[in-house]
Amino acid sequence: MNIAYFDCFSGVSGDMALGALLDLGVPVETLTAEMKRLHLKDWSIETRRERRGAIEGMRAEISAGEQPHRSFSDIQSLFNESGLSPVVRAKSLAIFQRLADAEGRVHGVPSQNVHFHEVGAADSILDIASVVFCLEYLKIEKIYSSPLPLGRGFVKTQHGTVPLPGPATSILLSGVPVYGLPVERELVTPTGAAILATLAQSYGPIPPMTLISTGYGIGANPASDPPNLLRVWMGLEKSALQERNLLVIETNIDDMNPEFYNYVSGKLFALGALDVSLVPVQMKKNRPGVLLQVLVEPSMETAAAEIILSETTTLGIRVLEVRRIELPREEKMVSTVFGPCKVKCSLLPNGSERLIPEYEECRRIAEETGTPLPDVYRRIIESAK
């Protein structure tokens, strides 16, 4: 499993995070083509190599022409009507949901009615969507971060002069380990804070990993101490057992046409749900019912809840925080007597491998060759070993 560690010794911002991920190997042309699916007008991404002190990295600048001030509802519509993948849409909206909640608390308005200015501009929308896309492109499944440094002083916004860290940033960093630096500038921006607050698993020292590569994202300040850059390490998680914080979204249903469950499950899996379960239950007045349980990443909570509440007859859902301990796994193509076949390979705690052929591939081979399905499984496993 690929993991990333954000070494935020000089803070974090959306453009610094994007620059570091591009420096890890995401092609700018691929990113640009993907961001065109957002249907924003008059924007561009410019990248170049720059130095901060003795270190060279990637400077990523997103510029946009005059844009309207957008509410969180406008941003939701923008992403939902885009051609981005369901995972990129869901994670990007989860980040903006945190921003909307924080801005709403600062200004005393509901999050849906928050009108973004600085973070609602097209460059911030593209920053967030680009960072999420790059993480998916690099197949990074877990993000860890160092504690975050905070500067001091003041910054001018459309709401007037505010102290650093900004009010929204302070709310976003609730529960995050921070420390102060004697630096008169903004080290952690609202966008950077929202990205890590939404996506980071934990904050602390570098987790055990086999290092693959290092990316440096260059910030806008050329003459700063410490140097204005973000370092991101990408590596393979070393532990045989992996742990993830996930959500179980569940509800009891006793008044829905059973034929609809397959459709609901399909939409949830298309969103990126890790599992969807239907459990027979006995409900009040001894009515038979179904317990619908959906296992999702925390960033998908809102999107999954909207599907369940829209596509079923339930009036409410329960959301439970869970920890899943799992084996690291990957897909491999192996040569067999039937030709190339796909298998799942997982690493057991004792260091040995478990190989499981893909059912659909085995079923196809059995139907095409007339070979009994158990024999197809056995021969593919033998070939894989």
Secondary structure, 3 states (H helix, E strand, C coil): CEEEEEECCCCECHHHHHHHHHHCCCCHHHHHHHHHHHCCCCEEEEEEEEEECCEEEEEEEEEECCCCCEEHHHHHHHHHCCCCCHHHHHHHHHHHHHHHHHHHHHHCCCHHHCEECCCCCHHHHHHHHHHHHHHHHCCEEEEEECCEEECCCEEEECCEEEECCCHHHHHHCCCCCEEECCCCCCCECHHHHHHHHHHEEEECCCCCEEEEEEEEEECCCCCCCCCCEEEEEEEEECCCCEEEEEEEEEEEECCCCCCHHHHHHHHHHHHCCCEEEEEEEECHHHCEEEEEEEEECHHHHHHHHHHHHHHCCCCCCEEEEEEEEECCEEEEEEEECCEEEEEEEEECCCCCEEEEECHHHHHHHHHHHCCCHHHHHHHHHHHHC
